[in-house]
Amino acid sequence: MITRVFQCPKDLNLCRLWQIGAVWLLLTYFVIGLVPVMLAQDHPPSDQWIRPKNAQDGALWGIKGGIVFSLWPYGLETEKGIYGGGPRGLIRVGIEHEGEIYLINFLAIEPVVNGKLEFSEISPSTVDGKWGKLLWAGADENAVAYSPTANTRGIITHPVLDKPEVEELSLYVFMEQYLAGAHPYLRLSVRNDRPQEVGIQVFNRSGSKPMSFCNITATMGNYERLRQLHLKDQTIDSRELYTGYTGIDFIEKESYPAQKFIRSKGGDYFVFATTNETLVELKQWPNNALAQTKGNWRYRPNLKLTQYWRKEPAPVYPGLQVRVNGRYNYWSGGSNNPEHYMAIPGGAAFENFEFREPYVSGQQTFFGITTQAPEAILARFNE
C-alpha cells in the first residue's frame, strides 16, 4: 500500500516533486507526533496539580484554585476523611480555595437503553446488590479491573502545540455494566488555563447495549440553592417556575433547546446556574431540631459560585437541550414520610442540572464551578 501511494509518475520532474512532498509529509507526521512528547520531557508537571502520590493513594485529582474531583469511597472535603462525601456511584466534584477543598456537587452517569433510564447512584451493584455502581480510575482505556484506590496519578500532557505552559491532567473513569446492558466509561480532563472546569468525554465498551443517551447530570444544586438558570434571552427563576409546589418529590417541567443557550463570540454553548442569595444569606441555617439532622446540607464554603455546562463550538448539536428539575424540600434518602423532609430555605431550587443530547461515542461536555459571574466567564471566552 505504501509503495502504491508513493509511486512516482513517469515524468522525472514530477517524480522529484512527488518525492519532496512525500518527505515533507513524513517529516510533518513525525514532528507533530514527537513534539508533545518532547514538550512533556522539557517541561515537567508544575506543582499546581492535586494528584495521588501513588496508585494506592486516595482517588482524588484536581488543580489548586480550581476543580477537584474524587471517587467513592474517598471523600472530597478536607476534613471528611476516607469515607466522607456522599453515596456510591457518583463523582464528587468541588473546588480548592486557599488550601481547603469544598464539595459542591455530584456528577451522575445516566445511560438510556431502549427507553429505560438508569441512575448510577441508584442502579444496584452486581457485586453486593447495594445502591450505586462501583466506579474506578485508570490511566488508559484498558484499566478494566476495579480498584478502590487511585490506581493512577493521572496523565499530564501539553494539549496546545505552541504553548508548552498549558498542561492537562486526564484519566479514565470506569464503571460496572448497567442492568439494561449499557456499559459507558468516561475520560475526565482539567486544563491549567481553564482550571475551574472539567472536561467529560463519554465512550462505551464494545459489549455495551446501544445507548440512545448517556446523560451526565449535576445532581446536588440544592446545596448551593441554585435558583437562576441563565439562558440567552431570559433568566428562569425556580421559585416562579415551580410556584405552588411544596411536595417531597422532584418536580420537572420542560427542557430548553440549544437555540436558547448563551453563545460566546467563538461559538461556545453555555448555560449558567447561580443562587439568588448573598453569601451571608446562603450560609444561614435554621435553628431547630430537624435542621440539626440535616447539617450536611448547610453551605460551608466562604464563596459564592457559578455552575455551568459548556459545549465547544459547532454549527449545530442535534437534539442538544438543557434539562433541570427542582425540589422544595431537601432530599431525605427516599423516605415517604413528609416529616423527614426539611424545606429548602428561600424556596424551591434546581436540583438536577444537565446538558442532554443523543449519544455519540466520544462526545464531550464541560462542567464548571467558578468564583466568576456568568458575564466574566463569557468575557474570558470572548477574548
PLY file of the C-alpha trace (Angstrom):
ply
format ascii 1.0
element vertex 383
property float x
property float y
property float z
element edge 382
property int vertex1
property int vertex2
end_header
0.00 0.00 0.00
2.85 2.43 0.82
4.58 1.61 -2.48
1.39 2.34 -4.39
0.77 5.62 -2.57
4.30 6.95 -3.15
4.85 5.53 -6.64
6.48 8.17 -8.90
4.77 9.40 -12.06
6.68 8.81 -15.30
7.74 12.47 -15.69
11.10 12.90 -13.85
10.41 16.44 -12.60
7.02 15.40 -11.29
8.70 12.42 -9.69
11.14 14.68 -7.80
8.33 16.93 -6.63
6.41 13.85 -5.54
9.40 12.58 -3.54
9.95 16.00 -1.90
6.28 16.15 -0.96
6.42 12.65 0.47
9.46 13.53 2.58
7.75 16.66 3.94
4.62 14.63 4.71
6.63 12.08 6.67
8.63 14.77 8.50
5.43 16.61 9.42
3.90 13.40 10.72
6.88 12.56 12.92
7.37 16.14 14.15
3.71 16.52 15.12
3.84 13.15 16.83
7.04 13.84 18.71
6.59 17.48 19.76
4.08 16.77 22.58
6.46 14.09 23.91
9.44 16.47 23.77
7.43 19.22 25.41
6.39 16.88 28.19
10.05 15.97 28.76
11.30 19.58 28.66
8.52 20.87 30.91
7.88 18.58 33.89
4.44 18.95 35.51
4.05 22.06 37.62
3.23 21.89 41.32
-0.30 23.24 40.86
-1.82 19.78 40.37
-3.64 17.86 43.09
-2.79 14.21 42.43
-2.43 10.93 44.33
1.13 10.16 45.41
0.87 6.64 44.01
-1.63 4.00 42.85
-2.53 3.08 46.44
-3.33 6.65 47.48
-6.81 8.18 47.66
-8.79 8.60 44.45
-8.66 12.40 44.30
-7.46 14.69 41.48
-7.68 18.34 40.53
-5.88 21.65 40.47
-5.16 24.29 43.09
-7.57 27.18 42.82
-9.91 25.15 40.66
-11.82 21.94 40.08
-11.21 18.87 42.28
-12.96 15.51 41.92
-12.86 12.14 43.67
-14.36 8.66 43.55
-16.02 6.63 46.31
-15.03 5.70 48.95
-12.84 8.80 49.12
-14.36 12.00 50.41
-13.59 15.32 48.80
-13.66 17.86 51.60
-10.52 18.33 53.65
-11.99 17.24 56.97
-14.23 14.42 55.75
-11.69 11.60 55.62
-11.63 8.49 53.51
-15.34 7.58 53.62
-16.81 11.07 53.66
-18.66 12.91 50.98
-21.70 11.06 49.75
-23.11 7.90 48.20
-21.55 5.40 45.83
-21.98 5.68 42.07
-21.29 9.41 41.88
-18.27 11.52 41.01
-17.75 14.04 43.79
-16.80 17.42 42.36
-15.80 20.62 44.10
-13.30 23.43 44.26
-9.99 24.09 46.01
-9.63 27.52 47.60
-6.77 28.75 49.80
-5.75 25.25 50.83
-9.25 23.95 51.56
-11.30 21.64 49.32
-15.08 22.04 49.29
-17.62 19.58 47.89
-20.08 21.48 45.69
-21.91 18.89 43.58
-22.05 15.31 42.36
-21.96 14.05 38.79
-24.15 11.05 38.00
-23.94 8.90 34.85
-27.38 8.09 33.43
-27.48 5.94 30.27
-30.69 5.26 28.36
-31.21 1.86 26.67
-34.48 1.02 24.91
-36.12 3.99 26.60
-35.04 2.91 30.10
-33.06 5.48 32.12
-30.75 4.16 34.85
-29.15 6.19 37.64
-25.55 5.41 38.59
-26.18 6.18 42.27
-29.33 4.01 42.46
-28.75 1.16 39.99
-27.58 -1.74 42.18
-24.05 -3.08 42.04
-23.61 -6.61 40.73
-21.02 -7.14 43.47
-23.14 -6.65 46.59
-26.62 -5.69 45.35
-26.49 -2.33 47.13
-27.34 1.01 45.52
-24.61 2.61 43.44
-22.34 1.38 40.70
-18.69 0.88 41.57
-16.52 3.49 39.84
-12.74 3.30 39.42
-9.97 5.13 37.60
-7.27 4.21 35.13
-4.55 5.88 33.10
-5.78 4.40 29.82
-8.77 2.62 28.31
-7.52 -0.84 29.32
-7.95 -0.49 33.10
-10.84 -2.95 33.41
-10.18 -4.25 36.96
-11.88 -2.47 39.88
-9.60 -0.66 42.31
-10.87 1.13 45.44
-7.74 3.31 45.47
-6.48 5.84 42.92
-4.92 3.27 40.56
-3.38 6.17 38.60
-1.92 9.59 39.29
-3.46 10.81 36.03
-1.56 11.71 32.87
-0.11 15.20 32.32
0.11 16.31 28.68
0.55 19.56 26.75
-2.54 19.90 24.53
-1.60 23.19 22.82
1.31 22.69 20.44
2.83 26.17 20.67
2.04 26.73 24.38
4.09 24.29 26.48
2.99 26.09 29.64
-0.56 24.77 29.08
-0.95 21.45 30.87
-3.81 18.98 31.01
-4.43 16.32 33.64
-6.54 13.43 32.37
-7.67 9.98 33.42
-10.41 7.48 32.64
-13.31 6.56 34.92
-14.85 3.13 34.53
-17.99 1.59 35.98
-19.94 -1.63 36.20
-22.30 -2.57 33.39
-25.85 -1.34 33.97
-28.86 -3.67 34.32
-30.23 -2.73 30.89
-26.88 -3.50 29.28
-25.33 -0.04 28.97
-21.60 -0.04 29.66
-20.22 3.51 29.41
-16.92 4.89 30.60
-15.56 8.45 30.81
-12.43 10.44 30.19
-12.09 13.36 32.62
-9.67 16.21 32.00
-8.66 19.52 33.59
-6.51 22.19 31.92
-4.44 24.71 33.86
-5.56 27.56 31.58
-9.20 26.69 32.41
-8.79 25.45 35.98
-12.40 25.84 37.06
-13.96 23.36 34.64
-13.67 19.64 33.96
-13.99 18.10 30.51
-16.14 14.96 30.33
-15.95 12.62 27.34
-18.29 9.63 27.12
-17.42 6.30 25.47
-18.80 2.76 25.63
-17.35 -0.72 25.98
-17.61 -2.99 22.95
-20.18 -5.21 24.68
-22.47 -2.33 25.66
-26.08 -2.29 24.52
-26.73 0.70 22.23
-27.35 3.85 24.25
-29.71 6.49 22.89
-28.44 8.88 25.58
-25.76 8.85 28.25
-26.53 11.86 30.41
-24.01 13.35 32.81
-26.01 15.29 35.37
-25.02 17.56 38.25
-27.30 16.23 40.96
-26.99 18.49 44.01
-27.97 22.03 43.04
-29.97 22.40 46.26
-26.73 22.54 48.25
-25.86 25.93 46.73
-29.58 26.72 46.33
-29.32 27.29 42.59
-32.44 29.20 41.57
-31.40 31.15 38.47
-30.95 29.43 35.12
-29.30 31.85 32.70
-30.34 31.46 29.05
-29.78 33.70 26.02
-32.77 36.00 26.41
-34.10 35.18 29.86
-33.28 34.02 33.36
-35.53 31.25 34.67
-36.30 31.52 38.40
-37.06 28.17 40.05
-39.45 29.76 42.56
-41.56 31.15 39.74
-41.27 28.02 37.59
-42.43 25.78 40.45
-44.92 28.20 42.03
-47.34 26.43 44.34
-45.37 23.21 44.67
-44.47 22.14 48.24
-44.19 18.34 47.86
-41.36 16.00 48.84
-40.65 14.70 45.33
-38.80 16.13 42.36
-40.75 18.46 40.12
-39.93 18.88 36.45
-41.24 20.94 33.56
-40.00 21.46 30.01
-36.38 21.38 28.90
-34.78 24.18 26.85
-33.25 23.62 23.36
-29.80 24.73 22.25
-31.30 27.68 20.36
-31.93 29.27 23.78
-28.37 28.82 25.04
-25.94 31.67 25.53
-23.20 31.71 22.87
-19.70 33.14 23.11
-18.22 35.09 20.21
-16.28 31.96 19.29
-19.43 29.87 19.25
-19.27 28.01 22.59
-22.66 27.00 24.03
-23.27 27.95 27.68
-25.97 27.61 30.32
-25.23 29.03 33.78
-26.87 28.32 37.15
-26.49 30.63 40.13
-28.02 31.23 43.54
-30.21 34.29 44.11
-28.87 34.72 47.65
-25.97 36.69 49.07
-23.18 34.71 50.70
-24.43 35.79 54.15
-27.92 34.50 53.34
-26.57 31.31 51.80
-24.63 30.40 54.94
-27.53 30.99 57.32
-29.17 27.87 58.71
-32.39 27.32 60.70
-32.03 26.60 64.40
-34.47 23.77 65.00
-34.30 20.03 65.68
-34.95 18.94 62.07
-32.34 21.36 60.70
-29.76 19.93 63.09
-30.23 16.49 61.49
-29.73 17.98 58.02
-26.42 19.67 58.74
-24.79 18.12 55.68
-26.94 20.48 53.55
-25.62 23.58 55.30
-23.50 25.61 52.86
-19.87 25.56 54.01
-17.62 27.49 51.53
-16.95 31.19 52.06
-17.52 31.58 48.33
-20.43 32.33 46.04
-20.08 30.22 42.93
-21.41 29.89 39.40
-22.02 26.43 37.98
-22.28 25.88 34.24
-22.30 23.49 31.32
-20.40 24.26 28.12
-20.11 22.73 24.66
-17.34 23.62 22.25
-18.22 25.50 19.03
-20.10 23.55 16.36
-22.61 24.56 13.67
-25.29 22.54 15.44
-25.68 19.81 18.06
-28.81 17.90 17.00
-31.12 17.31 19.94
-28.98 19.20 22.48
-31.00 20.66 25.35
-30.60 21.72 28.96
-32.69 19.87 31.50
-33.40 20.86 35.09
-35.66 19.58 37.82
-36.37 21.04 41.21
-37.14 20.33 44.82
-38.95 22.27 47.52
-37.57 20.02 50.26
-34.07 18.63 50.66
-33.60 15.02 49.58
-34.05 12.66 52.52
-32.89 9.26 51.33
-36.10 8.32 49.51
-38.29 8.30 52.62
-42.05 8.61 52.04
-42.59 10.35 55.38
-43.01 14.14 54.89
-41.83 14.71 58.47
-38.37 13.55 57.43
-38.06 16.39 54.91
-36.83 19.91 55.53
-37.96 22.81 53.36
-35.11 24.49 51.48
-34.57 27.96 52.97
-35.78 30.55 50.48
-37.97 28.25 48.41
-37.67 25.68 45.63
-34.30 25.35 43.87
-32.93 23.46 40.89
-31.56 20.06 41.93
-30.50 18.28 38.70
-28.81 20.36 36.00
-27.54 18.80 32.78
-26.94 19.02 29.07
-28.79 16.21 27.32
-28.04 15.10 23.76
-28.30 11.90 21.68
-25.34 9.65 22.41
-22.34 9.59 20.07
-19.15 7.90 21.24
-16.54 10.46 22.24
-18.96 13.34 22.76
-17.67 15.91 25.22
-19.13 18.49 27.57
-17.51 20.74 30.16
-18.82 21.29 33.68
-17.66 24.39 35.51
-17.62 25.54 39.13
-16.16 29.01 39.35
-15.95 32.08 41.53
-16.61 34.21 38.44
-20.03 35.55 37.45
-21.50 34.45 34.10
-20.55 37.77 32.48
-16.89 37.34 33.45
-16.81 33.76 32.16
-18.20 34.88 28.81
-15.73 37.76 28.65
-12.87 35.30 29.04
-14.14 33.14 26.18
-14.76 36.25 24.06
-11.12 37.36 24.23
0 1
1 2
2 3
3 4
4 5
5 6
6 7
7 8
8 9
9 10
10 11
11 12
12 13
13 14
14 15
15 16
16 17
17 18
18 19
19 20
20 21
21 22
22 23
23 24
24 25
25 26
26 27
27 28
28 29
29 30
30 31
31 32
32 33
33 34
34 35
35 36
36 37
37 38
38 39
39 40
40 41
41 42
42 43
43 44
44 45
45 46
46 47
47 48
48 49
49 50
50 51
51 52
52 53
53 54
54 55
55 56
56 57
57 58
58 59
59 60
60 61
61 62
62 63
63 64
64 65
65 66
66 67
67 68
68 69
69 70
70 71
71 72
72 73
73 74
74 75
75 76
76 77
77 78
78 79
79 80
80 81
81 82
82 83
83 84
84 85
85 86
86 87
87 88
88 89
89 90
90 91
91 92
92 93
93 94
94 95
95 96
96 97
97 98
98 99
99 100
100 101
101 102
102 103
103 104
104 105
105 106
106 107
107 108
108 109
109 110
110 111
111 112
112 113
113 114
114 115
115 116
116 117
117 118
118 119
119 120
120 121
121 122
122 123
123 124
124 125
125 126
126 127
127 128
128 129
129 130
130 131
131 132
132 133
133 134
134 135
135 136
136 137
137 138
138 139
139 140
140 141
141 142
142 143
143 144
144 145
145 146
146 147
147 148
148 149
149 150
150 151
151 152
152 153
153 154
154 155
155 156
156 157
157 158
158 159
159 160
160 161
161 162
162 163
163 164
164 165
165 166
166 167
167 168
168 169
169 170
170 171
171 172
172 173
173 174
174 175
175 176
176 177
177 178
178 179
179 180
180 181
181 182
182 183
183 184
184 185
185 186
186 187
187 188
188 189
189 190
190 191
191 192
192 193
193 194
194 195
195 196
196 197
197 198
198 199
199 200
200 201
201 202
202 203
203 204
204 205
205 206
206 207
207 208
208 209
209 210
210 211
211 212
212 213
213 214
214 215
215 216
216 217
217 218
218 219
219 220
220 221
221 222
222 223
223 224
224 225
225 226
226 227
227 228
228 229
229 230
230 231
231 232
232 233
233 234
234 235
235 236
236 237
237 238
238 239
239 240
240 241
241 242
242 243
243 244
244 245
245 246
246 247
247 248
248 249
249 250
250 251
251 252
252 253
253 254
254 255
255 256
256 257
257 258
258 259
259 260
260 261
261 262
262 263
263 264
264 265
265 266
266 267
267 268
268 269
269 270
270 271
271 272
272 273
273 274
274 275
275 276
276 277
277 278
278 279
279 280
280 281
281 282
282 283
283 284
284 285
285 286
286 287
287 288
288 289
289 290
290 291
291 292
292 293
293 294
294 295
295 296
296 297
297 298
298 299
299 300
300 301
301 302
302 303
303 304
304 305
305 306
306 307
307 308
308 309
309 310
310 311
311 312
312 313
313 314
314 315
315 316
316 317
317 318
318 319
319 320
320 321
321 322
322 323
323 324
324 325
325 326
326 327
327 328
328 329
329 330
330 331
331 332
332 333
333 334
334 335
335 336
336 337
337 338
338 339
339 340
340 341
341 342
342 343
343 344
344 345
345 346
346 347
347 348
348 349
349 350
350 351
351 352
352 353
353 354
354 355
355 356
356 357
357 358
358 359
359 360
360 361
361 362
362 363
363 364
364 365
365 366
366 367
367 368
368 369
369 370
370 371
371 372
372 373
373 374
374 375
375 376
376 377
377 378
378 379
379 380
380 381
381 382
